[in-house]
Amino acid sequence: MHRSPSRKSALAFAAATLAAACLLFLFDLRTYPIQPDRSNLTDCIADRYRQSFHFDPSYEPKVELYDSLTFGRETLVLFDIGGSLGRAVLEENILGWYKISSFGYGGGSFRYGSWESDGTQYLVFGGRNPLQEIAGADFRIDGTVYHLDIPPAPFLVCTPVQHSGWDGTVDLGQLTLYDSQGTDITDRYNLSGGGI
């Protein structure tokens, strides 16, 4: 049976497209190494830590995952690495795998800042809550108070900010921490930390 040149071209194009899709799929899994269930996330964080900060490749930092927030295809993860509070931004591909698109860690007990997703700006606050007594936090932004409920464990929480002129700056001098009875316990804590 004789095939026409156009049919041969169509088959060749289909085969080339399939081969390119397979290569793209394999490349994507190398670029997005974190499994959809994130079961290998601690290993990937440890790898990123070693790569980013030029430690001995045999060094095994202890990573403890704390909490996470998902905004569309991005997930913000709070963790402890070697006693420092860290945060990573995971980017999800269309196959449900992830890569670390941003990574950092440092001293202090809290991380705070703003996050924008789908046109909404959020106030994000995370920390250790070591005594498990922090039950709430109020942030004052341009005269408006935004309340966040805090769980009795390491936490990462957020609330939408309605103030359209907010530039994303968080002033820890405008933060008040409360216990479960509503008592102001801000002065019991060193509010140092870093941004999200």
Secondary structure, DSSP 8 states (H G I E B T S, - for coil): ----HHHHHHHHHHHHHHHHHHHHHHHHHHHS-B-TT-TTHHHHHHHHHHHHHT--TT----EEEEEEEEETTEEEEEEEETTEEEEEEEEE-TTS-EEEEEEEEESSSEEEEEEEETTEEEEEEEE--TTS---EEEEEETTEEEEEE--SSSEEEEEE---TT--S---GGGEEEE-TT--B-GGGS---EEE-
